[in-house]
Amino acid sequence: MQTLKNNIDHVLSDFKNETGNTPFIQIPLSNGSNIYAKCEWTNPTGSIKDRTAYGLIKNARDKGDFHPGSKILEYSGGNLGKSLAEICYRAGVELNLVFSPGTSKTYKKSLIDFLKEKNANLIPYSSEDGFWGVMQHTIKMNKENPSYTFLYQHVNEANFNIHKDWTGEEIISQLRGTKLNAWVAAIGSGGTLMGVYEKLQEYFPSIELHPVSPAEQPYGTTEKPNTMTKLSGTSGLGYGEKQKFVERKEHMFKNHWKIKYEDALIEMERFYKETNIQIGSSAAANLIVSRKIAEQEDNFNVITVFPDKGSSEEWDLISNGL
């Protein structure tokens, strides 16, 4: 056990050193307002989920959940799967990843190719309940097999804490001296949105909270989950279910923004033509919302995040005229 834990410590230390200190893009507006976008694609696997994966696995290691032959279990339809696969591959730890063959169409081939390269054990699960069904199946698998180390991103406080103590603190350090008026981020599991928000509140108690979710299946929807293509990694759960980290502070929402996938693709293309910088669909949605907020008031500073550059599948859609 000690040898494995030492290896995990070494892997996590190296991975953390490669992650973070990501750059900002400042987007000034004519009214004196600014958008500050934190660009997370410089992380090892190209997304903000490298931070999340580090936090989840480091927490498991700290609790002593690693042992010879340990098996990580998690569900993912996108970037978190890549991040976990990279860490587990480096550590020589088995990763069991549950996903829906019908979800994450914007990532499907490139994601699966990457996961296979990293020797992840892929467990496809088709459900009429979409990603919610995948989550419930993973919970069931964990109950039936106690040998799993189930990370459970939606309720694991390590997800929230890593973004509060690392991502949020990093933002404060990098933008020291800049008054921040609003925080915009996609909801997803809620870890980034709410973890960073709690840290920003310590320095800017009146900072506005602007969550973003897909119009096709927004946060808190009471409707049955669907398999429509939507913003990557951001959707509501369906059936009125809500993400734990978000629900406990949803009364703090200044506004809950719902963005159509097609509009995000259009914004991806527009921003690329303007800057020669690629951003993914959730980043584009964050930018749409950030601009609307910043345009409403003079000398207003909006902080947001660009989680990734987008998948090859998303950019193929744009190249082919949506």
C-alpha positions as CSV (number, residue, x, y, z in Angstrom):
1,M,0.0,0.0,0.0
2,Q,2.8,2.4,0.9
3,T,4.5,2.0,-2.5
4,L,1.2,2.7,-4.3
5,K,0.5,5.8,-2.1
6,N,4.0,7.1,-2.7
7,N,3.5,6.7,-6.5
8,I,0.1,8.5,-6.2
9,D,1.8,11.3,-4.2
10,H,4.4,11.7,-6.9
11,V,1.9,11.6,-9.7
12,L,-0.4,14.1,-8.1
13,S,2.5,16.5,-7.2
14,D,3.7,16.5,-10.8
15,F,0.2,16.9,-12.2
16,K,-0.6,19.8,-9.9
17,N,2.7,21.5,-10.9
18,E,1.6,21.2,-14.5
19,T,-1.9,22.6,-13.8
20,G,-3.1,26.1,-13.0
21,N,-1.5,29.5,-13.4
22,T,-3.6,29.8,-16.5
23,P,-3.7,33.1,-18.4
24,F,-6.4,35.7,-18.7
25,I,-7.8,37.4,-21.7
26,Q,-9.0,41.0,-21.1
27,I,-11.8,42.1,-23.3
28,P,-12.4,45.9,-23.0
29,L,-15.8,47.4,-24.0
30,S,-16.5,50.9,-25.3
31,N,-18.4,51.8,-22.1
32,G,-15.3,51.3,-19.9
33,S,-16.4,47.9,-18.7
34,N,-14.1,44.8,-19.0
35,I,-14.5,41.1,-19.3
36,Y,-11.7,39.0,-17.8
37,A,-11.7,35.4,-19.1
38,K,-9.5,32.8,-17.5
39,C,-8.3,30.4,-20.2
40,E,-8.0,26.9,-18.9
41,W,-6.8,25.1,-22.0
42,T,-3.2,25.3,-20.9
43,N,-3.8,22.6,-18.3
44,P,-2.4,19.1,-19.1
45,T,-5.4,17.6,-20.9
46,G,-6.7,21.0,-22.0
47,S,-9.5,21.9,-19.7
48,I,-10.4,23.2,-16.2
49,K,-11.5,19.7,-15.3
50,D,-7.8,18.9,-14.6
51,R,-8.2,20.9,-11.4
52,T,-11.4,19.0,-10.5
53,A,-9.8,15.6,-11.2
54,Y,-6.8,16.5,-9.1
55,G,-9.0,17.6,-6.2
56,L,-11.2,14.4,-6.4
57,I,-8.3,12.0,-6.5
58,K,-6.2,13.9,-4.0
59,N,-9.1,13.7,-1.6
60,A,-9.4,10.0,-2.1
61,R,-5.7,9.5,-1.5
62,D,-5.9,11.6,1.7
63,K,-8.8,9.4,3.0
64,G,-6.7,6.3,2.4
65,D,-9.0,5.0,-0.3
66,F,-6.1,3.8,-2.5
67,H,-4.8,0.3,-2.1
68,P,-3.2,-2.4,-4.3
69,G,-5.6,-3.1,-7.1
70,S,-7.7,0.0,-6.4
71,K,-10.5,0.9,-8.9
72,I,-11.6,4.4,-9.5
73,L,-15.3,4.7,-10.5
74,E,-16.9,7.8,-12.0
75,Y,-19.3,9.0,-14.7
76,S,-18.4,11.6,-17.3
77,G,-19.4,12.6,-20.7
78,G,-16.6,14.9,-21.4
79,N,-13.5,16.7,-20.0
80,L,-13.5,15.2,-16.5
81,G,-13.2,11.7,-18.0
82,K,-10.0,12.8,-19.9
83,S,-8.5,14.4,-16.8
84,L,-9.2,11.4,-14.6
85,A,-7.9,9.1,-17.3
86,E,-4.6,11.0,-17.5
87,I,-4.0,10.9,-13.8
88,C,-4.9,7.3,-13.4
89,Y,-2.8,6.3,-16.4
90,R,0.2,8.0,-14.9
91,A,-0.4,6.3,-11.5
92,G,-1.1,2.9,-12.9
93,V,-4.6,2.9,-11.3
94,E,-7.7,1.4,-12.9
95,L,-10.3,3.9,-14.0
96,N,-13.8,2.7,-14.7
97,L,-15.7,5.4,-16.5
98,V,-19.5,5.2,-17.1
99,F,-20.8,7.2,-20.0
100,S,-23.8,7.3,-22.4
101,P,-23.1,6.4,-26.0
102,G,-25.8,8.9,-27.0
103,T,-24.6,11.9,-25.0
104,S,-21.7,14.3,-25.5
105,K,-22.0,14.0,-29.3
106,T,-19.8,17.1,-29.4
107,Y,-17.0,15.1,-27.8
108,K,-17.7,11.5,-28.7
109,K,-15.0,10.3,-31.0
110,S,-12.1,12.4,-29.8
111,L,-13.0,11.7,-26.2
112,I,-13.3,7.9,-26.6
113,D,-10.1,7.8,-28.6
114,F,-8.3,9.6,-25.8
115,L,-9.7,7.4,-23.1
116,K,-8.8,4.2,-24.9
117,E,-5.2,5.5,-25.3
118,K,-5.1,6.0,-21.5
119,N,-6.4,2.4,-20.8
120,A,-9.6,3.6,-19.2
121,N,-12.2,0.9,-18.7
122,L,-15.2,2.3,-20.6
123,I,-18.6,1.3,-19.5
124,P,-21.3,2.5,-21.9
125,Y,-24.8,2.8,-20.5
126,S,-27.8,3.8,-22.6
127,S,-30.7,5.4,-20.8
128,E,-33.8,7.3,-21.8
129,D,-32.9,9.6,-18.8
130,G,-29.7,10.8,-20.5
131,F,-26.9,11.9,-18.2
132,W,-29.1,11.6,-15.1
133,G,-29.6,7.9,-16.0
134,V,-25.8,7.4,-16.3
135,M,-25.3,9.0,-12.8
136,Q,-27.9,6.7,-11.3
137,H,-26.4,3.6,-12.9
138,T,-23.0,4.6,-11.5
139,I,-24.4,5.0,-8.0
140,K,-26.0,1.5,-8.4
141,M,-22.7,0.0,-9.5
142,N,-20.9,1.5,-6.5
143,K,-23.5,0.0,-4.1
144,E,-23.1,-3.4,-5.7
145,N,-19.3,-3.4,-5.7
146,P,-17.7,-2.0,-2.5
147,S,-14.2,-2.4,-4.0
148,Y,-14.8,0.8,-6.1
149,T,-13.5,4.2,-5.0
150,F,-16.4,6.3,-6.3
151,L,-15.5,9.9,-6.8
152,Y,-19.1,11.2,-7.2
153,Q,-18.3,14.6,-8.5
154,H,-21.8,16.1,-7.9
155,V,-21.8,15.6,-4.2
156,N,-18.1,15.3,-3.3
157,E,-17.1,18.5,-1.4
158,A,-13.5,18.1,-2.8
159,N,-15.0,19.3,-6.2
160,F,-16.2,22.5,-4.5
161,N,-13.2,23.0,-2.3
162,I,-10.6,22.7,-5.0
163,H,-12.1,25.5,-7.0
164,K,-12.6,27.7,-4.0
165,D,-9.1,27.2,-2.6
166,W,-7.2,26.9,-5.9
167,T,-9.0,28.3,-8.9
168,G,-10.7,31.1,-6.9
169,E,-7.5,32.0,-5.0
170,E,-5.6,32.1,-8.2
171,I,-8.1,34.5,-9.8
172,I,-7.8,36.8,-6.8
173,S,-4.0,36.7,-6.9
174,Q,-3.7,37.3,-10.7
175,L,-6.2,40.2,-10.7
176,R,-5.1,41.8,-7.5
177,G,-6.2,45.4,-7.4
178,T,-9.0,44.9,-9.9
179,K,-12.5,45.4,-8.5
180,L,-14.7,42.5,-9.8
181,N,-18.5,43.1,-10.1
182,A,-19.8,39.9,-11.5
183,W,-18.9,36.2,-11.9
184,V,-20.2,34.2,-14.9
185,A,-19.8,30.5,-15.3
186,A,-21.6,27.5,-16.6
187,I,-23.3,25.3,-13.9
188,G,-22.1,21.8,-14.8
189,S,-21.6,19.9,-11.5
190,G,-21.5,23.3,-9.7
191,G,-17.9,22.9,-8.4
192,T,-16.3,25.7,-10.5
193,L,-19.3,28.0,-10.4
194,M,-19.9,27.9,-6.7
195,G,-16.4,27.2,-5.4
196,V,-15.0,30.2,-7.2
197,Y,-18.0,32.3,-6.2
198,E,-17.5,31.6,-2.5
199,K,-13.8,32.7,-2.7
200,L,-14.7,35.8,-4.7
201,Q,-17.3,36.8,-2.1
202,E,-14.6,36.9,0.5
203,Y,-13.0,39.8,-1.3
204,F,-16.0,41.3,-3.1
205,P,-19.1,40.6,-0.9
206,S,-21.5,42.2,-3.4
207,I,-20.2,40.4,-6.5
208,E,-23.0,39.2,-8.7
209,L,-23.5,35.5,-9.4
210,H,-24.6,34.7,-13.0
211,P,-24.9,30.9,-13.7
212,V,-25.2,29.7,-17.3
213,S,-26.9,26.5,-18.5
214,P,-28.2,25.1,-21.8
215,A,-31.6,26.3,-23.0
216,E,-32.2,22.7,-24.2
217,Q,-32.0,21.4,-20.6
218,P,-31.5,24.1,-18.0
219,Y,-30.6,23.8,-14.4
220,G,-33.6,22.8,-12.2
221,T,-35.8,21.8,-15.1
222,T,-38.7,19.5,-14.0
223,E,-38.9,17.9,-17.5
224,K,-37.6,14.5,-18.3
225,P,-33.9,14.6,-19.4
226,N,-33.2,14.6,-23.1
227,T,-30.3,13.7,-25.4
228,M,-30.4,16.9,-27.4
229,T,-26.9,18.3,-28.3
230,K,-26.2,21.1,-25.9
231,L,-23.4,23.1,-24.2
232,S,-20.7,20.7,-23.2
233,G,-20.7,19.6,-19.6
234,T,-23.3,22.1,-18.4
235,S,-26.8,20.7,-18.5
236,G,-29.5,20.5,-15.9
237,L,-30.3,17.0,-14.5
238,G,-34.0,16.8,-15.2
239,Y,-37.0,15.7,-13.0
240,G,-36.5,18.8,-10.8
241,E,-33.2,17.5,-9.5
242,K,-30.6,20.1,-8.7
243,Q,-26.8,20.1,-8.3
244,K,-26.0,20.1,-4.6
245,F,-23.4,22.9,-4.6
246,V,-25.7,25.2,-6.6
247,E,-29.0,24.5,-4.9
248,R,-27.7,25.5,-1.5
249,K,-27.0,29.1,-2.7
250,E,-29.3,29.5,-5.7
251,H,-31.0,32.3,-3.8
252,M,-27.8,34.3,-4.6
253,F,-28.4,34.1,-8.4
254,K,-28.6,37.6,-9.9
255,N,-29.8,35.9,-13.1
256,H,-29.9,32.4,-14.5
257,W,-29.0,32.5,-18.1
258,K,-30.1,29.9,-20.6
259,I,-28.1,29.7,-23.9
260,K,-28.9,27.7,-27.0
261,Y,-26.2,25.4,-28.4
262,E,-26.5,26.9,-31.8
263,D,-25.9,30.4,-30.5
264,A,-22.8,29.2,-28.6
265,L,-21.4,27.7,-31.9
266,I,-22.1,31.0,-33.7
267,E,-20.2,32.8,-30.9
268,M,-17.3,30.4,-31.1
269,E,-17.0,31.2,-34.8
270,R,-17.3,34.9,-34.3
271,F,-14.7,35.1,-31.5
272,Y,-12.3,33.0,-33.5
273,K,-12.6,35.2,-36.5
274,E,-12.1,38.3,-34.3
275,T,-9.2,37.0,-32.2
276,N,-7.8,33.8,-33.9
277,I,-8.4,32.1,-30.5
278,Q,-10.5,29.0,-30.3
279,I,-12.9,28.5,-27.4
280,G,-15.5,25.8,-26.7
281,S,-19.2,26.0,-26.5
282,S,-19.5,26.5,-22.8
283,A,-16.8,29.2,-23.0
284,A,-18.8,30.9,-25.8
285,A,-21.9,30.8,-23.7
286,N,-20.1,32.4,-20.8
287,L,-18.8,35.1,-23.2
288,I,-22.3,35.8,-24.6
289,V,-23.6,36.3,-21.0
290,S,-20.6,38.3,-19.9
291,R,-20.9,40.7,-22.7
292,K,-24.6,41.3,-22.1
293,I,-23.9,42.0,-18.4
294,A,-20.9,44.3,-19.1
295,E,-22.8,46.3,-21.7
296,Q,-25.6,47.1,-19.2
297,E,-23.4,49.2,-16.9
298,D,-20.4,51.5,-17.4
299,N,-17.1,50.6,-15.8
300,F,-18.3,47.2,-14.7
301,N,-15.8,44.3,-14.5
302,V,-17.0,40.8,-15.3
303,I,-14.9,37.7,-14.5
304,T,-15.6,34.5,-16.4
305,V,-13.9,31.3,-17.4
306,F,-13.1,29.6,-20.7
307,P,-13.0,25.9,-19.7
308,D,-11.5,24.6,-22.9
309,K,-10.9,25.3,-26.6
310,G,-13.8,23.1,-27.8
311,S,-13.6,19.6,-29.3
312,S,-12.7,18.7,-32.8
313,E,-16.3,17.7,-33.3
314,E,-17.6,21.1,-32.4
315,W,-15.2,22.8,-34.7
316,D,-16.2,20.4,-37.5
317,L,-19.8,21.5,-37.0
318,I,-18.7,25.1,-37.4
319,S,-16.6,24.4,-40.5
320,N,-19.5,22.5,-42.1
321,G,-21.8,25.5,-41.6
322,L,-23.4,24.3,-38.3
